[in-house]
């Protein structure tokens, strides 16, 4: 079921203009099968040359806001395709007054039109939709069509950090990342019962952990 548009959504998004970088595509152009090219000047946006970390599918922003607070010398850009959802993340960032966090609305397949090659140090994939049916595998954010985009925008040695509660999706991700040349490290099959330090808990992660589900995590290094 399609989510009903939140009341005053356009006005709320406009009020977050300080952190809102706009759409990855123009919505009308997307319906026509066209996309807009708008290479981001991250140095101008943030006023520095700090490393860039990108979260794809930020939800309501719990992870990326905590990350931006914890690492003030990193520039964070969070992507979310649902305007109904991202507005809450933007409002939280506005409330926290974080100078190192910005947001993009839209689909990950257009990232390469906005990020120049080899400019992103790290990509976070936190509890992405697993699309369990095989027919929808190409929509998974660790499908090769997305991994090749990530490889081009990541710096040499840049990393993908993934967390999920879905074992089959995790297995799929391990296979596809390896096949695309990424080196895997720090793999955990039960994150919350491991010795990993510094974990930032997301909304979904807290819910799944409370229900007793193990959390799967990995880091993948760009060749």
N, C-alpha and C positions, 0 to 999 in steps of 0.2 A: 504494500500500500504506500502510495506517495505521501510524504509528510506535508501536512498543511502549512502554508506560509505563515510564519509568526506575525503577530500584530505589530505594526510599525517597524517591520524588518528593514525596509529601505532607509528609514530615518535613523535607525540604530546603526546600520552599517556606515552611513554617511557620518555619523557622530564619531566613528572610530577611524576617521581618515588619517589620523596621525600614524596608525600602525597598519593600515590597509593599503596594500600595493595594487589591489584591483584583481582583475580576472586574468587567468592564464590564456583565455581566449575571450573574444567578444561573443556574447551568447547568440546574437543574431547571425554572426558569421559562422559560428559553430553549426547552427542549424542548416546553413547553406553548404556545409562541408569545407569551410574556409577557416583559417586560423590567422591570428595576427602575430607579427614578429615584434618583440619588444625586449631587446637584450637589457637585462638589469645591470645598472652600474652600482654594484654593491658598495664600493668605496664611497660613492657620493651619498647613497642612501643612509649609511651608518656613520659617515664621516671618519672612517678609519680603514685600515687594511687587515683587520683581525680575521682569523679563520672563519669560514662559513659552514654552519651545520644546518641541515635541511631535514625537517620531519614531514613525511608524506602521510597524510591522514591523521591530522592532529586532534580530531574530535573537539571536545570542549576546552582543550588547552591545558589540562592538568600537568601533563609531562613537560611540554615545551616551556611553560611559564616557570616551573621549578628549575628546569635546566638553565634558563636564561638568568634566573636569580643566582644559581650556584656558580655559573661560569660567566662572569661579566665581561671577560676578555674574548668571548666568542660571539659572533653574530649569528643569530638564529632566524631562519625563515621557515614558517609552518604553512603547509598546504592542506586544504580541505575542500572537497567538491560541494559539500552541502552548505548553502548560505544560512539555513536555519540553525546549523550546528556551529559554524565558524564564528557567528556573531557573539556567542557566549565566550569563546576563546579570546576574541578581540577585546571584549569588554573587560575580561579579567586582566588582560595585559595592560589596558588603559588604567585600570584601578591600581595596578602594581607600579605603573610608570617605569616600564623597562625600556631603556634606550637601545637595547641590543636585540629586540624582537620585532619582526614584521610578519605579515600574513599575505598569502596568495590564495585566491579562490579558483578552483578548476580541477582539471584532470591531469594526472601525472604524465600522460602520454605527450603533453605539450611542454614539459619542462625544458627540453633541449632548445626550444625557441626563446627561452628567457635566461638561461644560464650558459655563459660561454664555456667552451671546453676547458676542463681541468681547473675549475674554480671552487668546487665544493669539497670540503675536507671529510665530511661525514654525513651519512644519510641514516635516519631512524625510520624503521618500519615497525610500529607498535600496534599489534593486534589488528593487522589488516584483515579485511574480509577474506576468508579462505576459499570462497566460491567452490564448495565441495563437489559439485557436479563436473565431471570431466569435460563436458561440452563448454563450460565456462572457464576452463583453465587459463585461457589467454588473458582473462581479466585479473588474474592473481598478480600482485605487485612484485612477485619474484619469478614471473614468467620471463623467458629470454627476451621478449620484445621490450620489457621494461629494464631488464638487467643491462642490455646493450646501451640504453639511454644513460643509465647510472654510470656505466664505465666511461662514457664520453665526458660527463660533467664532473666526475670525481677527479681529484688530483692523483698522480701516481702514488700508490700507497694509501690512498683514501679508503675509508671503511664504510660498510653497511652494518648497522646494528639492528637485529631483528628480535622481537619477542612475540610469542603467540601461545595460546592455550590449545591449539589444534595440532595434534600429533601428525596427522596425515599431511597437513599443509607444511609443517616443519620438515617432514621427510622430503616432500616435493621441493622445498626451498634448498635444502642441502644438496639434492641432486642437481638442480638447475644452476645454482651458484658454482658448484664444482665444475659442471660442464662448460660454464662460461669463463672459466679460468680464474675465478676468485679463490684465494687461499682461506681456509676456514680455521678459526681459533676460538678459544674460550667458549666451547659448546657446552651448554648445560641442558640436561633433560628434566631438571627439577630446580629451578633457579632459587626458590625460597628455602630450599634445604641444601644449598651449596655454600661455598665460602666466598662467593662473589661479593665484592664491596662496592658501595656507591650507587646501588640501584635506585632509580626514581620510579615509584609506583604510579601506574596510570589508572584511570577510572575502571576500565575493563579488568585490568590486572587485579585490582582489589576485590572486585566482584567474583572473579573466577577463583582466586585464592581462598576466599571465604567459603566457597562451595567445595573446596577440597581438590580442585584441579591443579595438576602440576603446570608450571610455566616453563616453556622451552625458549632458550635464548642462544644466539650465536653472533659472532662477529666475522665478517667477510672482508678480505683485503683485496683491493683492486690490483691487478698485475701491473 
